[in-house]
Amino acid sequence: MIRRKPKDSLILVKVRKLPVAANVCGQVLREVEKQPTWSMAHVIMNPMAESLLHKHREMTEIYVITKGHGEALFDVSKPDDVCRRVVAGSAFDILPGVPHMLKNIGGGYLEHLVFALPPFNPADVEIIKDESFVQKSPAQLFLSEPQDCFDGAKIISYDFSHLGLSVALGWVTSDLMRRKKPHYHKRTTEFAYVVEGKGFVNINRTLVPIQSGDWLRVNPGTEHGFVNESPEDLVVVCVCSPAFQMEDVHYSRR
């Protein structure tokens, strides 16, 4: 399930081989990553499923939608802004004390990553029973404009630097003209979830095959870069901890 490169430069996890964890919302939830300041769970919601309305006393959450579309319902005390439509590429944070729930409104799976800061604590989940919760017509959740990334990918990026993280959903093409030289970070640990497609991650000049459902952790000082040799784009969510800074992008002189 986990393959380690020399000196743990890369850790690769096959997410769908992890056990499903029990949870109050009855979702297909797998606990994937736990760091000192945050944790991440991979969640699949079955067609037309929904979570329970709940809130947390201490945890802030970041939701990253990777497949499907649904509706995110927020703070019931603000009825004018209670419901937002979410699609693949949407990312948003939810502060402590804010009631929220997620609904899958489609006939396919709604897949998302949930980051908890501090790490998830099951005792910090308060279920809310609010019969007065009235749904409004959903508004489109903001999606950043796609932009060209320094490494040749097209990305939709989100800055959660106030939480110590940054998130980007990227598309890696097979266009050789857009393939950039691998880079490394001195401070940043980079994590990545492969949403769609298959390809390689170039780790210290070694190509490691990756495919949909893989979760990667690339430690500081490790040269890395994504390689796609398929006609379909390789779709990847990249997470930087601490948040990405361009001045922490370095290239080997080799």
C-alpha positions in Angstrom: 0.0 0.0 0.0 2.9 2.4 0.8 6.1 2.6 -1.3 9.0 4.5 0.1 11.8 5.9 -2.0 15.3 6.1 -0.5 15.4 8.4 2.6 11.6 8.7 2.4 11.9 11.3 -0.3 8.5 10.2 -1.5 5.7 8.4 0.3 2.9 7.1 -1.9 -0.5 5.9 -0.5 -3.2 4.0 -2.5 -6.1 5.8 -0.9 -8.8 3.3 -1.9 -6.9 0.5 -0.2 -7.2 2.2 3.1 -10.0 1.1 5.5 -13.2 3.0 5.6 -13.5 4.8 8.9 -16.8 5.0 10.9 -18.3 8.5 10.9 -21.6 10.0 12.1 -22.6 11.1 8.6 -22.4 7.6 7.2 -20.1 8.6 4.3 -17.3 6.5 2.6 -14.5 8.2 4.6 -10.9 7.2 4.6 -8.3 8.8 6.9 -5.3 9.5 4.7 -2.9 12.0 6.3 -2.1 13.3 9.8 0.4 16.0 10.4 1.1 17.9 13.7 -1.2 20.8 12.7 -3.7 19.2 10.3 -5.2 16.0 9.0 -6.9 15.0 5.7 -9.7 12.6 4.9 -10.8 11.4 1.5 -14.6 11.3 1.3 -17.0 9.8 -1.3 -20.7 10.7 -1.1 -23.0 8.3 -2.9 -25.6 9.7 -5.3 -28.1 12.0 -3.7 -26.5 11.5 -0.2 -26.0 14.3 2.3 -24.1 14.9 5.5 -25.7 15.9 8.8 -25.9 19.6 9.7 -23.1 20.0 12.2 -20.4 22.4 13.6 -17.0 22.2 15.4 -15.9 24.1 18.5 -12.2 24.1 17.7 -11.6 22.7 14.2 -11.4 24.7 11.0 -12.1 22.6 7.9 -11.1 23.1 4.3 -13.2 21.3 1.7 -11.7 20.6 -1.8 -14.2 19.2 -4.3 -12.5 16.8 -6.7 -15.4 15.1 -8.6 -19.1 15.6 -9.1 -21.2 18.5 -8.0 -23.3 19.4 -5.0 -24.5 22.0 -2.6 -22.7 23.3 0.5 -25.0 24.7 3.1 -23.5 27.2 5.6 -24.3 29.2 8.7 -28.1 29.0 9.4 -28.0 32.5 11.0 -27.3 34.0 7.6 -30.2 33.0 5.4 -29.2 35.2 2.5 -26.0 33.3 2.0 -26.9 29.8 3.2 -26.4 27.7 0.1 -23.6 27.6 -2.5 -23.2 25.3 -5.5 -19.9 23.4 -5.5 -18.2 21.6 -8.4 -14.9 19.9 -9.1 -12.3 22.6 -8.4 -14.2 24.4 -5.6 -12.3 24.9 -2.4 -13.5 26.7 0.7 -12.8 26.9 4.5 -15.3 26.6 7.3 -14.4 28.3 10.6 -15.2 26.9 14.1 -18.7 27.5 15.2 -20.2 27.7 11.7 -23.0 25.1 11.0 -22.5 23.4 7.7 -23.4 20.4 5.6 -22.8 19.0 2.1 -25.3 17.5 -0.3 -24.6 15.4 -3.4 -27.3 16.6 -5.9 -26.1 14.4 -8.8 -26.4 10.8 -9.9 -22.7 10.1 -9.6 -20.2 10.2 -6.7 -19.3 13.5 -5.0 -15.6 13.1 -4.1 -13.8 15.6 -1.9 -10.9 16.0 0.4 -11.5 17.4 3.9 -8.6 19.0 5.8 -9.1 19.5 9.6 -7.0 22.1 11.5 -6.0 21.0 14.2 -6.2 17.3 13.3 -9.6 15.8 13.3 -11.1 15.1 16.7 -14.4 13.0 16.7 -15.3 14.5 20.0 -15.4 18.0 18.3 -18.5 17.2 16.2 -21.8 18.7 17.3 -24.9 17.6 15.3 -27.5 20.3 14.9 -31.2 19.6 14.6 -32.7 22.8 13.1 -36.1 22.3 11.6 -36.2 26.0 10.5 -33.3 25.5 8.2 -34.7 26.8 4.9 -32.8 26.3 1.6 -32.4 29.1 -0.8 -31.6 28.9 -4.5 -27.9 28.0 -4.5 -25.4 30.6 -5.7 -22.2 29.5 -7.6 -19.3 29.1 -5.2 -16.4 31.2 -6.4 -13.9 29.5 -8.7 -10.5 31.1 -9.3 -9.6 31.8 -12.9 -7.3 29.1 -14.3 -3.8 30.3 -14.6 -0.5 29.1 -16.0 1.7 27.6 -13.2 5.5 27.9 -13.3 5.8 24.2 -13.8 3.8 24.1 -17.0 0.5 23.0 -15.6 -2.8 24.9 -15.7 -4.1 25.5 -12.2 -7.0 26.8 -10.1 -5.3 28.0 -6.9 -6.5 28.9 -3.4 -4.5 30.6 -0.7 -5.2 29.4 2.8 -2.0 30.9 4.1 -3.8 32.1 7.2 -4.1 28.4 8.0 -0.6 27.5 6.8 -1.8 25.7 3.6 -2.3 26.4 -0.1 -4.3 24.3 -2.5 -4.2 24.1 -6.3 -6.2 21.9 -8.7 -4.0 21.4 -11.7 -4.0 19.9 -15.2 -0.8 18.4 -16.5 -0.8 17.9 -20.3 1.4 15.7 -22.5 2.7 18.8 -24.4 6.5 18.6 -24.3 6.7 22.3 -24.9 5.0 22.9 -21.5 7.0 20.4 -19.5 9.3 22.1 -17.1 12.5 21.1 -15.3 11.8 19.3 -11.9 12.2 21.6 -8.8 12.5 21.2 -5.1 11.6 23.1 -1.9 13.8 23.8 1.1 10.9 24.6 3.5 7.7 23.3 2.0 6.4 19.7 2.1 4.3 19.1 -1.0 1.3 16.7 -1.0 -0.7 15.7 -4.1 -3.8 13.7 -4.8 -4.3 12.2 -8.3 -7.9 12.9 -9.3 -7.9 11.7 -12.8 -5.6 10.0 -15.3 -2.2 8.3 -14.9 1.4 9.3 -15.4 4.6 9.7 -13.5 6.1 11.8 -10.8 9.8 12.5 -11.4 11.5 12.0 -8.0 15.2 12.8 -7.9 15.5 11.8 -11.6 13.5 8.6 -11.1 10.1 8.1 -12.7 7.5 6.7 -10.3 4.1 5.6 -11.9 1.0 7.3 -10.4 -2.7 7.0 -11.2 -6.1 8.1 -10.0 -6.5 7.5 -6.2 -2.8 8.0 -5.3 -1.8 10.3 -2.5 1.8 11.5 -2.5 4.0 13.2 0.1 7.2 14.9 -1.2 9.5 15.9 1.5 11.7 19.1 1.4 14.9 18.8 -0.6 13.4 16.3 -3.0 13.4 17.1 -6.8 10.0 16.5 -8.2 7.8 17.2 -11.2 4.7 15.5 -12.8 5.0 13.9 -16.2 2.0 13.0 -18.4 2.5 10.9 -21.5 -1.2 10.3 -22.2 -3.6 12.3 -24.4 -5.9 12.9 -21.5 -4.7 15.5 -18.9 -3.4 14.3 -15.6 -5.6 16.0 -12.9 -3.9 16.6 -9.6 -4.6 18.4 -6.4 -1.4 19.9 -4.9 -1.2 21.0 -1.3 1.7 22.9 0.2 2.5 23.0 3.9 3.5 25.7 4.8 1.7 27.6 2.1 3.4 27.9 -1.3 5.9 30.7 -1.9 7.6 31.2 -5.2 10.9 32.0 -3.4 10.9 28.5 -2.1 11.2 27.0 -5.6 14.7 25.8 -6.4 16.4 24.0 -9.2 19.4 21.6 -9.1 22.5 22.6 -10.9 23.0 19.1 -12.2 
